[in-house]
C-alpha cells in the first residue's frame, strides 16, 4: 500500500455505514471481546477497529502506532468519510481495489504465503479488501478536495531540484538528470505536499467542531467540543462539475497524498 502519511496518520475503517461483523469463536468466560473506545456524534469506534487498523498498517509496512494514535487516526478518518459522503464522492472501482490487493499479495511472494500473514495479523481477506477500499476512497477524496486550490510556481520546482534532488543524487553517486526531464515529477511531489498541509489544516479546524467522547472501559472519560447543531456541509465543487451532480471517480493520485518527512529524490519515479 502506498504510504499515506496523513492516512497512516489518518487514514481507513471507521465508517458511516459499518459492515456486518465477522462471526468469531466464543471467548473464554470473563474475556472482553470488544468494547467502545469513542463516540463521535452518533457513531462509535470500537477497540476491535483500533486494533484492526494497527494490523493493516503493519501489513502495509508502516511504523507501529500506539492505540491512542490509531484512535486519533480513526477519528480523522470519520471526519473525511463524512465529508466525502456529503459531497457524494464515488467509491473506487473494483478493478482499482483488486490491483492494490494484488500488489500487497505480491509483497509476500505468493498468494499462498500471503494468507498465513493475514491470519497472523488477525485480518481476513474480506477485512483487507474493505480497508483497501476505504483507504483509496479517502486518499482520492482529499486529492479531489484540495488539488484545485494548489498552485506550484516554476521557482519552487527549481529550488527543490537544486536544494533537495541534486544533493541527494550526489550523495548517492548518481548522475543528475536535467531539470526539464524531472520537472513534472517534482511538481507532483510539491502538489502532494501542499495537499497534505491543506488536509491537516482542515482537519484541525473540523476536529474542534465535532463532539467526541473518549471511553475508559466503556465509560465516558473525555469530551471534546460540545455538540452543536451544524448544517450539512455543501458538496465540494470542481471546475467543470456542476453543483448537485455526482463527480466522476477521480483517478488514483500518482503519489501518496502526504509526504510525512518532506519530499526527497526517492519520491521521484
C-alpha positions as CSV (number, residue, x, y, z in Angstrom):
1,X,0.0,0.0,0.0
2,X,1.2,3.4,-0.7
3,X,2.3,5.3,2.3
4,X,-0.4,7.7,3.1
5,X,1.2,9.7,5.7
6,X,-1.8,11.6,6.6
7,X,-3.9,8.5,6.4
8,X,-1.4,6.5,8.1
9,X,-1.9,9.5,10.2
10,X,-5.4,9.2,9.1
11,X,-6.1,7.0,7.2
12,X,-9.5,3.6,7.0
13,X,-12.0,1.6,8.8
14,X,-14.2,4.0,10.9
15,X,-17.2,4.3,8.6
16,X,-20.6,5.9,8.3
17,X,-22.0,2.5,7.4
18,X,-20.4,-0.4,9.1
19,X,-20.1,-3.9,7.5
20,X,-21.7,-6.8,9.3
21,X,-19.3,-8.2,11.9
22,X,-17.5,-11.4,11.0
23,X,-18.6,-14.2,13.4
24,X,-15.8,-15.2,15.8
25,X,-15.4,-18.2,18.1
26,X,-16.9,-17.7,21.6
27,X,-14.4,-16.1,24.0
28,X,-13.5,-17.7,27.3
29,X,-15.7,-16.7,30.3
30,X,-14.6,-13.3,31.6
31,X,-12.7,-12.2,28.5
32,X,-13.5,-8.8,26.9
33,X,-14.1,-9.5,23.2
34,X,-14.6,-5.8,22.2
35,X,-15.7,-2.5,23.7
36,X,-16.5,1.0,22.7
37,X,-13.5,3.3,22.9
38,X,-15.0,6.5,21.5
39,X,-18.3,8.1,20.4
40,X,-18.4,10.6,17.6
41,X,-21.6,12.5,17.2
42,X,-24.0,9.5,16.7
43,X,-21.3,6.9,15.7
44,X,-18.9,4.7,17.7
45,X,-15.4,3.4,17.4
46,X,-14.5,0.1,18.9
47,X,-11.3,-1.3,20.3
48,X,-11.5,-4.0,17.6
49,X,-11.4,-1.3,14.9
50,X,-8.4,0.3,16.5
51,X,-6.5,-3.0,16.6
52,X,-7.6,-3.8,13.1
53,X,-6.2,-0.6,11.8
54,X,-3.0,-1.3,13.6
55,X,-2.8,-4.7,11.9
56,X,-3.5,-3.2,8.5
57,X,-0.7,-0.7,8.9
58,X,1.7,-3.4,10.0
59,X,0.7,-5.4,6.8
60,X,1.4,-2.3,4.6
61,X,4.8,-1.7,6.2
62,X,4.0,1.4,8.2
63,X,5.5,2.3,11.6
64,X,3.9,0.7,14.6
65,X,1.5,3.2,16.3
66,X,0.1,3.2,19.8
67,X,-3.6,2.5,20.3
68,X,-4.1,6.2,21.2
69,X,-2.6,7.3,17.9
70,X,-4.7,4.8,16.0
71,X,-7.8,6.1,17.7
72,X,-6.9,9.6,16.6
73,X,-6.4,8.4,13.1
74,X,-9.9,6.7,13.1
75,X,-11.5,9.9,14.3
76,X,-9.8,11.8,11.4
77,X,-11.0,9.1,9.0
78,X,-14.5,9.5,10.3
79,X,-14.3,13.3,9.5
80,X,-13.1,12.7,6.0
81,X,-15.5,9.9,5.3
82,X,-18.5,12.0,6.3
83,X,-17.3,15.0,4.3
84,X,-16.8,12.7,1.2
85,X,-20.3,11.2,1.7
86,X,-21.8,14.7,1.9
87,X,-20.1,15.5,-1.4
88,X,-21.4,12.3,-2.9
89,X,-17.9,11.3,-3.9
90,X,-17.8,7.9,-5.7
91,X,-16.2,4.7,-4.3
92,X,-13.2,3.4,-6.1
93,X,-13.7,0.9,-8.9
94,X,-13.4,-2.8,-8.1
95,X,-10.5,-3.1,-10.6
96,X,-8.5,-0.5,-8.6
97,X,-9.1,-2.3,-5.3
98,X,-8.2,-5.7,-7.0
99,X,-4.9,-4.1,-8.2
100,X,-4.0,-2.8,-4.8
101,X,-4.8,-6.1,-3.0
102,X,-2.7,-7.9,-5.7
103,X,0.2,-5.6,-5.0
104,X,0.0,-6.4,-1.3
105,X,-0.1,-10.1,-2.0
106,X,3.0,-9.7,-4.2
107,X,4.9,-8.4,-1.2
108,X,4.6,-11.8,0.4
109,X,5.8,-13.6,-2.8
110,X,2.7,-15.7,-3.5
111,X,-1.0,-15.8,-2.6
112,X,-0.3,-18.9,-0.6
113,X,2.3,-17.1,1.5
114,X,0.0,-14.1,1.9
115,X,-2.9,-15.9,3.6
116,X,-0.9,-17.0,6.7
117,X,0.5,-13.5,7.1
118,X,-3.1,-12.1,7.1
119,X,-4.1,-14.7,9.7
120,X,-1.1,-14.0,11.9
121,X,-2.2,-10.3,12.0
122,X,-5.8,-11.2,12.7
123,X,-7.1,-10.0,9.4
124,X,-9.4,-11.7,6.9
125,X,-9.4,-11.3,3.1
126,X,-12.8,-9.5,3.4
127,X,-11.5,-7.1,6.0
128,X,-8.4,-6.4,3.9
129,X,-10.5,-5.6,0.9
130,X,-12.7,-3.3,2.9
131,X,-9.8,-1.4,4.3
132,X,-8.0,-1.1,1.0
133,X,-11.3,0.3,-0.5
134,X,-11.6,2.8,2.3
135,X,-8.0,4.0,2.0
136,X,-8.3,4.5,-1.7
137,X,-11.6,6.3,-1.2
138,X,-10.3,8.8,1.4
139,X,-7.0,9.3,-0.3
140,X,-8.7,10.2,-3.6
141,X,-11.2,12.4,-1.9
142,X,-8.6,14.6,-0.2
143,X,-6.8,14.9,-3.6
144,X,-10.1,15.9,-5.2
145,X,-11.0,18.4,-2.4
146,X,-7.7,20.2,-2.3
147,X,-5.8,19.8,-5.6
148,X,-7.8,22.6,-7.4
149,X,-6.5,25.1,-4.8
150,X,-2.8,24.1,-5.1
151,X,-0.5,26.2,-7.3
152,X,3.1,25.4,-7.9
153,X,5.3,28.1,-9.5
154,X,8.4,27.3,-11.6
155,X,10.8,28.8,-9.0
156,X,9.6,26.3,-6.3
157,X,10.5,23.5,-8.8
158,X,13.9,24.9,-9.4
159,X,14.6,25.3,-5.6
160,X,13.6,21.7,-5.0
161,X,15.8,20.5,-7.9
162,X,18.8,22.5,-6.7
163,X,18.5,22.1,-2.9
164,X,16.9,18.7,-2.5
165,X,17.3,16.5,-5.5
166,X,20.8,17.3,-6.7
167,X,22.4,17.0,-3.2
168,X,20.8,13.6,-2.7
169,X,21.8,12.3,-6.0
170,X,25.4,13.5,-5.4
171,X,25.5,11.8,-2.0
172,X,24.5,8.5,-3.7
173,X,27.0,9.0,-6.5
174,X,24.2,9.0,-9.1
175,X,24.1,11.2,-12.2
176,X,22.0,14.3,-12.2
177,X,19.2,14.4,-14.8
178,X,18.4,17.8,-16.5
179,X,15.7,19.7,-14.7
180,X,13.5,19.5,-17.8
181,X,13.3,15.7,-17.6
182,X,12.1,15.7,-14.0
183,X,10.1,19.0,-13.6
184,X,6.7,17.3,-13.8
185,X,7.6,14.7,-11.2
186,X,8.9,17.4,-8.9
187,X,5.7,19.5,-9.5
188,X,3.6,16.5,-8.4
189,X,5.7,16.0,-5.3
190,X,5.2,19.6,-4.3
191,X,1.5,19.4,-5.1
192,X,1.1,16.4,-2.9
193,X,3.0,18.1,-0.1
194,X,0.6,21.1,-0.3
195,X,-2.4,18.7,-0.3
196,X,-1.1,17.2,2.9
197,X,-0.7,20.6,4.5
198,X,-4.2,21.8,3.5
199,X,-5.7,18.5,4.6
200,X,-4.2,18.7,8.1
201,X,-5.2,22.4,8.5
202,X,-8.8,21.5,7.5
203,X,-8.8,18.5,10.0
204,X,-7.6,20.7,12.8
205,X,-10.4,23.1,12.2
206,X,-13.0,20.3,11.9
207,X,-11.9,18.4,15.0
208,X,-12.8,21.5,17.1
209,X,-16.4,21.4,15.7
210,X,-17.3,17.8,16.5
211,X,-18.3,16.1,19.7
212,X,-16.1,13.2,20.7
213,X,-16.3,11.2,23.9
214,X,-13.4,9.0,24.8
215,X,-14.3,5.9,26.8
216,X,-12.4,4.2,29.5
217,X,-13.5,0.6,29.9
218,X,-16.8,1.6,28.3
219,X,-17.3,4.7,30.5
220,X,-17.1,8.3,29.2
221,X,-13.7,9.7,30.0
222,X,-13.3,12.9,27.9
223,X,-15.5,15.2,25.9
224,X,-14.1,17.3,23.1
225,X,-16.1,20.1,21.7
226,X,-19.8,20.4,22.9
227,X,-22.3,19.0,20.4
228,X,-23.9,21.9,18.4
229,X,-26.3,21.7,15.6
230,X,-24.5,22.0,12.3
231,X,-25.9,22.4,8.8
232,X,-24.9,19.7,6.3
233,X,-21.6,20.7,4.6
234,X,-22.1,21.8,1.0
235,X,-20.9,19.5,-1.8
236,X,-17.4,20.0,-2.9
237,X,-17.1,21.7,-6.3
238,X,-14.6,21.4,-9.0
239,X,-14.1,23.2,-12.3
240,X,-16.3,21.6,-14.9
241,X,-18.6,19.8,-12.3
242,X,-22.0,21.4,-11.8
243,X,-23.3,21.7,-8.2
244,X,-25.6,18.9,-7.3
245,X,-24.1,16.4,-9.6
246,X,-22.0,13.4,-8.6
247,X,-18.3,13.9,-9.5
248,X,-16.7,11.3,-11.7
249,X,-14.4,8.9,-9.9
250,X,-11.0,10.6,-9.5
251,X,-8.0,8.6,-10.9
252,X,-5.6,7.3,-8.4
253,X,-3.1,10.1,-7.4
254,X,0.3,9.3,-8.9
255,X,1.9,9.8,-5.5
256,X,0.6,9.4,-1.9
257,X,-1.5,12.3,-0.5
258,X,1.2,13.1,2.1
259,X,4.9,13.1,2.3
260,X,5.5,12.8,6.0
261,X,9.1,13.8,6.3
262,X,9.3,16.1,3.2
263,X,9.9,15.2,-0.4
264,X,13.1,13.6,-1.4
265,X,14.5,12.1,-4.6
266,X,13.0,8.8,-3.7
267,X,9.6,10.3,-4.3
268,X,10.5,10.7,-8.0
269,X,10.0,7.8,-10.5
